[in-house]
């Protein structure tokens, strides 16, 4: 399932993301993965980064993978990098990479990034 976000992702808008992910998780059938496309987000604040982590955990509790696409957006990529979130969240440069990622490769990629940082 693809959820495309745009505009600002900060303390004033995080509940929209929480609601969208909750609705996706409540769908029938439950998705195996949710892709959050942040390529059109023009601001990603600390609250936005925290909510990305929280919804990732909520999805994982239901065995659903949450993948984040930066779409080459330098603002989003920088915020994720500066906070270290890019090391613990499933972050992809584009929709193609996110949709073709398999669970095993994901785990190995994230583990390598954590060990090498």
MODELLER restraints for C-alpha pairs under 7 A, 6 or more apart:
rsr = mdl.restraints
at = mdl.atoms
rsr.add(forms.Gaussian(group=physical.xy_distance, feature=features.Distance(at['CA:1:A'], at['CA:31:A']), mean=6.44, stdev=0.5))
rsr.add(forms.Gaussian(group=physical.xy_distance, feature=features.Distance(at['CA:1:A'], at['CA:33:A']), mean=6.39, stdev=0.5))
rsr.add(forms.Gaussian(group=physical.xy_distance, feature=features.Distance(at['CA:1:A'], at['CA:34:A']), mean=4.87, stdev=0.5))
rsr.add(forms.Gaussian(group=physical.xy_distance, feature=features.Distance(at['CA:1:A'], at['CA:35:A']), mean=6.10, stdev=0.5))
rsr.add(forms.Gaussian(group=physical.xy_distance, feature=features.Distance(at['CA:2:A'], at['CA:34:A']), mean=5.96, stdev=0.5))
rsr.add(forms.Gaussian(group=physical.xy_distance, feature=features.Distance(at['CA:2:A'], at['CA:35:A']), mean=4.79, stdev=0.5))
rsr.add(forms.Gaussian(group=physical.xy_distance, feature=features.Distance(at['CA:2:A'], at['CA:36:A']), mean=6.18, stdev=0.5))
rsr.add(forms.Gaussian(group=physical.xy_distance, feature=features.Distance(at['CA:3:A'], at['CA:35:A']), mean=6.07, stdev=0.5))
rsr.add(forms.Gaussian(group=physical.xy_distance, feature=features.Distance(at['CA:3:A'], at['CA:36:A']), mean=4.96, stdev=0.5))
rsr.add(forms.Gaussian(group=physical.xy_distance, feature=features.Distance(at['CA:3:A'], at['CA:37:A']), mean=6.12, stdev=0.5))
rsr.add(forms.Gaussian(group=physical.xy_distance, feature=features.Distance(at['CA:4:A'], at['CA:36:A']), mean=5.86, stdev=0.5))
rsr.add(forms.Gaussian(group=physical.xy_distance, feature=features.Distance(at['CA:4:A'], at['CA:37:A']), mean=4.57, stdev=0.5))
rsr.add(forms.Gaussian(group=physical.xy_distance, feature=features.Distance(at['CA:4:A'], at['CA:38:A']), mean=6.47, stdev=0.5))
rsr.add(forms.Gaussian(group=physical.xy_distance, feature=features.Distance(at['CA:5:A'], at['CA:37:A']), mean=6.03, stdev=0.5))
rsr.add(forms.Gaussian(group=physical.xy_distance, feature=features.Distance(at['CA:5:A'], at['CA:38:A']), mean=5.50, stdev=0.5))
rsr.add(forms.Gaussian(group=physical.xy_distance, feature=features.Distance(at['CA:5:A'], at['CA:40:A']), mean=6.47, stdev=0.5))
rsr.add(forms.Gaussian(group=physical.xy_distance, feature=features.Distance(at['CA:5:A'], at['CA:41:A']), mean=6.29, stdev=0.5))
rsr.add(forms.Gaussian(group=physical.xy_distance, feature=features.Distance(at['CA:6:A'], at['CA:38:A']), mean=6.77, stdev=0.5))
rsr.add(forms.Gaussian(group=physical.xy_distance, feature=features.Distance(at['CA:6:A'], at['CA:40:A']), mean=4.62, stdev=0.5))
rsr.add(forms.Gaussian(group=physical.xy_distance, feature=features.Distance(at['CA:6:A'], at['CA:41:A']), mean=4.37, stdev=0.5))
rsr.add(forms.Gaussian(group=physical.xy_distance, feature=features.Distance(at['CA:7:A'], at['CA:40:A']), mean=6.65, stdev=0.5))
rsr.add(forms.Gaussian(group=physical.xy_distance, feature=features.Distance(at['CA:7:A'], at['CA:41:A']), mean=4.75, stdev=0.5))
rsr.add(forms.Gaussian(group=physical.xy_distance, feature=features.Distance(at['CA:7:A'], at['CA:42:A']), mean=5.31, stdev=0.5))
rsr.add(forms.Gaussian(group=physical.xy_distance, feature=features.Distance(at['CA:7:A'], at['CA:43:A']), mean=6.82, stdev=0.5))
rsr.add(forms.Gaussian(group=physical.xy_distance, feature=features.Distance(at['CA:8:A'], at['CA:41:A']), mean=5.80, stdev=0.5))
rsr.add(forms.Gaussian(group=physical.xy_distance, feature=features.Distance(at['CA:8:A'], at['CA:42:A']), mean=5.61, stdev=0.5))
rsr.add(forms.Gaussian(group=physical.xy_distance, feature=features.Distance(at['CA:8:A'], at['CA:43:A']), mean=4.63, stdev=0.5))
rsr.add(forms.Gaussian(group=physical.xy_distance, feature=features.Distance(at['CA:8:A'], at['CA:44:A']), mean=6.28, stdev=0.5))
rsr.add(forms.Gaussian(group=physical.xy_distance, feature=features.Distance(at['CA:9:A'], at['CA:41:A']), mean=6.92, stdev=0.5))
rsr.add(forms.Gaussian(group=physical.xy_distance, feature=features.Distance(at['CA:9:A'], at['CA:43:A']), mean=5.91, stdev=0.5))
rsr.add(forms.Gaussian(group=physical.xy_distance, feature=features.Distance(at['CA:9:A'], at['CA:44:A']), mean=4.94, stdev=0.5))
rsr.add(forms.Gaussian(group=physical.xy_distance, feature=features.Distance(at['CA:9:A'], at['CA:45:A']), mean=6.28, stdev=0.5))
rsr.add(forms.Gaussian(group=physical.xy_distance, feature=features.Distance(at['CA:9:A'], at['CA:48:A']), mean=5.09, stdev=0.5))
rsr.add(forms.Gaussian(group=physical.xy_distance, feature=features.Distance(at['CA:10:A'], at['CA:44:A']), mean=6.07, stdev=0.5))
rsr.add(forms.Gaussian(group=physical.xy_distance, feature=features.Distance(at['CA:10:A'], at['CA:45:A']), mean=4.85, stdev=0.5))
rsr.add(forms.Gaussian(group=physical.xy_distance, feature=features.Distance(at['CA:10:A'], at['CA:46:A']), mean=6.90, stdev=0.5))
rsr.add(forms.Gaussian(group=physical.xy_distance, feature=features.Distance(at['CA:10:A'], at['CA:47:A']), mean=5.27, stdev=0.5))
rsr.add(forms.Gaussian(group=physical.xy_distance, feature=features.Distance(at['CA:10:A'], at['CA:48:A']), mean=4.75, stdev=0.5))
rsr.add(forms.Gaussian(group=physical.xy_distance, feature=features.Distance(at['CA:11:A'], at['CA:47:A']), mean=5.16, stdev=0.5))
rsr.add(forms.Gaussian(group=physical.xy_distance, feature=features.Distance(at['CA:11:A'], at['CA:48:A']), mean=6.68, stdev=0.5))
rsr.add(forms.Gaussian(group=physical.xy_distance, feature=features.Distance(at['CA:14:A'], at['CA:48:A']), mean=6.03, stdev=0.5))
rsr.add(forms.Gaussian(group=physical.xy_distance, feature=features.Distance(at['CA:14:A'], at['CA:51:A']), mean=6.48, stdev=0.5))
rsr.add(forms.Gaussian(group=physical.xy_distance, feature=features.Distance(at['CA:18:A'], at['CA:55:A']), mean=6.57, stdev=0.5))
rsr.add(forms.Gaussian(group=physical.xy_distance, feature=features.Distance(at['CA:21:A'], at['CA:55:A']), mean=6.92, stdev=0.5))
rsr.add(forms.Gaussian(group=physical.xy_distance, feature=features.Distance(at['CA:25:A'], at['CA:31:A']), mean=6.80, stdev=0.5))
rsr.add(forms.Gaussian(group=physical.xy_distance, feature=features.Distance(at['CA:31:A'], at['CA:64:A']), mean=6.67, stdev=0.5))
rsr.add(forms.Gaussian(group=physical.xy_distance, feature=features.Distance(at['CA:32:A'], at['CA:64:A']), mean=5.01, stdev=0.5))
rsr.add(forms.Gaussian(group=physical.xy_distance, feature=features.Distance(at['CA:32:A'], at['CA:65:A']), mean=6.40, stdev=0.5))
rsr.add(forms.Gaussian(group=physical.xy_distance, feature=features.Distance(at['CA:33:A'], at['CA:64:A']), mean=5.19, stdev=0.5))
rsr.add(forms.Gaussian(group=physical.xy_distance, feature=features.Distance(at['CA:33:A'], at['CA:65:A']), mean=4.46, stdev=0.5))
rsr.add(forms.Gaussian(group=physical.xy_distance, feature=features.Distance(at['CA:33:A'], at['CA:66:A']), mean=5.67, stdev=0.5))
rsr.add(forms.Gaussian(group=physical.xy_distance, feature=features.Distance(at['CA:34:A'], at['CA:65:A']), mean=6.20, stdev=0.5))
rsr.add(forms.Gaussian(group=physical.xy_distance, feature=features.Distance(at['CA:34:A'], at['CA:66:A']), mean=4.79, stdev=0.5))
rsr.add(forms.Gaussian(group=physical.xy_distance, feature=features.Distance(at['CA:34:A'], at['CA:67:A']), mean=6.15, stdev=0.5))
rsr.add(forms.Gaussian(group=physical.xy_distance, feature=features.Distance(at['CA:35:A'], at['CA:66:A']), mean=5.86, stdev=0.5))
rsr.add(forms.Gaussian(group=physical.xy_distance, feature=features.Distance(at['CA:35:A'], at['CA:67:A']), mean=4.69, stdev=0.5))
rsr.add(forms.Gaussian(group=physical.xy_distance, feature=features.Distance(at['CA:35:A'], at['CA:68:A']), mean=5.81, stdev=0.5))
rsr.add(forms.Gaussian(group=physical.xy_distance, feature=features.Distance(at['CA:36:A'], at['CA:67:A']), mean=6.13, stdev=0.5))
rsr.add(forms.Gaussian(group=physical.xy_distance, feature=features.Distance(at['CA:36:A'], at['CA:68:A']), mean=4.86, stdev=0.5))
rsr.add(forms.Gaussian(group=physical.xy_distance, feature=features.Distance(at['CA:36:A'], at['CA:69:A']), mean=6.05, stdev=0.5))
rsr.add(forms.Gaussian(group=physical.xy_distance, feature=features.Distance(at['CA:37:A'], at['CA:68:A']), mean=6.13, stdev=0.5))
rsr.add(forms.Gaussian(group=physical.xy_distance, feature=features.Distance(at['CA:37:A'], at['CA:69:A']), mean=4.74, stdev=0.5))
rsr.add(forms.Gaussian(group=physical.xy_distance, feature=features.Distance(at['CA:37:A'], at['CA:70:A']), mean=6.56, stdev=0.5))
rsr.add(forms.Gaussian(group=physical.xy_distance, feature=features.Distance(at['CA:38:A'], at['CA:69:A']), mean=5.74, stdev=0.5))
rsr.add(forms.Gaussian(group=physical.xy_distance, feature=features.Distance(at['CA:38:A'], at['CA:70:A']), mean=5.23, stdev=0.5))
rsr.add(forms.Gaussian(group=physical.xy_distance, feature=features.Distance(at['CA:38:A'], at['CA:71:A']), mean=6.84, stdev=0.5))
rsr.add(forms.Gaussian(group=physical.xy_distance, feature=features.Distance(at['CA:39:A'], at['CA:69:A']), mean=6.77, stdev=0.5))
rsr.add(forms.Gaussian(group=physical.xy_distance, feature=features.Distance(at['CA:39:A'], at['CA:70:A']), mean=5.01, stdev=0.5))
rsr.add(forms.Gaussian(group=physical.xy_distance, feature=features.Distance(at['CA:39:A'], at['CA:71:A']), mean=4.45, stdev=0.5))
rsr.add(forms.Gaussian(group=physical.xy_distance, feature=features.Distance(at['CA:39:A'], at['CA:72:A']), mean=6.74, stdev=0.5))
rsr.add(forms.Gaussian(group=physical.xy_distance, feature=features.Distance(at['CA:39:A'], at['CA:73:A']), mean=5.36, stdev=0.5))
rsr.add(forms.Gaussian(group=physical.xy_distance, feature=features.Distance(at['CA:42:A'], at['CA:75:A']), mean=6.83, stdev=0.5))
rsr.add(forms.Gaussian(group=physical.xy_distance, feature=features.Distance(at['CA:43:A'], at['CA:75:A']), mean=6.67, stdev=0.5))
rsr.add(forms.Gaussian(group=physical.xy_distance, feature=features.Distance(at['CA:44:A'], at['CA:76:A']), mean=6.02, stdev=0.5))
rsr.add(forms.Gaussian(group=physical.xy_distance, feature=features.Distance(at['CA:44:A'], at['CA:79:A']), mean=6.47, stdev=0.5))
rsr.add(forms.Gaussian(group=physical.xy_distance, feature=features.Distance(at['CA:56:A'], at['CA:66:A']), mean=5.46, stdev=0.5))
rsr.add(forms.Gaussian(group=physical.xy_distance, feature=features.Distance(at['CA:59:A'], at['CA:65:A']), mean=6.28, stdev=0.5))
rsr.add(forms.Gaussian(group=physical.xy_distance, feature=features.Distance(at['CA:59:A'], at['CA:66:A']), mean=6.44, stdev=0.5))
rsr.add(forms.Gaussian(group=physical.xy_distance, feature=features.Distance(at['CA:66:A'], at['CA:90:A']), mean=6.96, stdev=0.5))
rsr.add(forms.Gaussian(group=physical.xy_distance, feature=features.Distance(at['CA:67:A'], at['CA:90:A']), mean=5.00, stdev=0.5))
rsr.add(forms.Gaussian(group=physical.xy_distance, feature=features.Distance(at['CA:67:A'], at['CA:91:A']), mean=6.08, stdev=0.5))
rsr.add(forms.Gaussian(group=physical.xy_distance, feature=features.Distance(at['CA:67:A'], at['CA:98:A']), mean=6.42, stdev=0.5))
rsr.add(forms.Gaussian(group=physical.xy_distance, feature=features.Distance(at['CA:68:A'], at['CA:90:A']), mean=5.94, stdev=0.5))
rsr.add(forms.Gaussian(group=physical.xy_distance, feature=features.Distance(at['CA:68:A'], at['CA:91:A']), mean=4.71, stdev=0.5))
rsr.add(forms.Gaussian(group=physical.xy_distance, feature=features.Distance(at['CA:68:A'], at['CA:92:A']), mean=6.06, stdev=0.5))
rsr.add(forms.Gaussian(group=physical.xy_distance, feature=features.Distance(at['CA:69:A'], at['CA:91:A']), mean=5.83, stdev=0.5))
rsr.add(forms.Gaussian(group=physical.xy_distance, feature=features.Distance(at['CA:69:A'], at['CA:92:A']), mean=4.80, stdev=0.5))
rsr.add(forms.Gaussian(group=physical.xy_distance, feature=features.Distance(at['CA:69:A'], at['CA:93:A']), mean=5.69, stdev=0.5))
rsr.add(forms.Gaussian(group=physical.xy_distance, feature=features.Distance(at['CA:69:A'], at['CA:94:A']), mean=5.55, stdev=0.5))
rsr.add(forms.Gaussian(group=physical.xy_distance, feature=features.Distance(at['CA:69:A'], at['CA:95:A']), mean=6.30, stdev=0.5))
rsr.add(forms.Gaussian(group=physical.xy_distance, feature=features.Distance(at['CA:69:A'], at['CA:98:A']), mean=6.87, stdev=0.5))
rsr.add(forms.Gaussian(group=physical.xy_distance, feature=features.Distance(at['CA:70:A'], at['CA:76:A']), mean=6.19, stdev=0.5))
rsr.add(forms.Gaussian(group=physical.xy_distance, feature=features.Distance(at['CA:70:A'], at['CA:77:A']), mean=6.21, stdev=0.5))
rsr.add(forms.Gaussian(group=physical.xy_distance, feature=features.Distance(at['CA:70:A'], at['CA:92:A']), mean=6.29, stdev=0.5))
rsr.add(forms.Gaussian(group=physical.xy_distance, feature=features.Distance(at['CA:70:A'], at['CA:93:A']), mean=5.30, stdev=0.5))
rsr.add(forms.Gaussian(group=physical.xy_distance, feature=features.Distance(at['CA:70:A'], at['CA:94:A']), mean=6.50, stdev=0.5))
rsr.add(forms.Gaussian(group=physical.xy_distance, feature=features.Distance(at['CA:71:A'], at['CA:93:A']), mean=5.14, stdev=0.5))
rsr.add(forms.Gaussian(group=physical.xy_distance, feature=features.Distance(at['CA:71:A'], at['CA:94:A']), mean=4.72, stdev=0.5))
rsr.add(forms.Gaussian(group=physical.xy_distance, feature=features.Distance(at['CA:72:A'], at['CA:93:A']), mean=5.75, stdev=0.5))
rsr.add(forms.Gaussian(group=physical.xy_distance, feature=features.Distance(at['CA:80:A'], at['CA:86:A']), mean=5.08, stdev=0.5))
rsr.add(forms.Gaussian(group=physical.xy_distance, feature=features.Distance(at['CA:87:A'], at['CA:110:A']), mean=6.67, stdev=0.5))
rsr.add(forms.Gaussian(group=physical.xy_distance, feature=features.Distance(at['CA:87:A'], at['CA:113:A']), mean=6.23, stdev=0.5))
rsr.add(forms.Gaussian(group=physical.xy_distance, feature=features.Distance(at['CA:87:A'], at['CA:114:A']), mean=6.19, stdev=0.5))
rsr.add(forms.Gaussian(group=physical.xy_distance, feature=features.Distance(at['CA:88:A'], at['CA:110:A']), mean=6.81, stdev=0.5))
rsr.add(forms.Gaussian(group=physical.xy_distance, feature=features.Distance(at['CA:92:A'], at['CA:98:A']), mean=5.67, stdev=0.5))
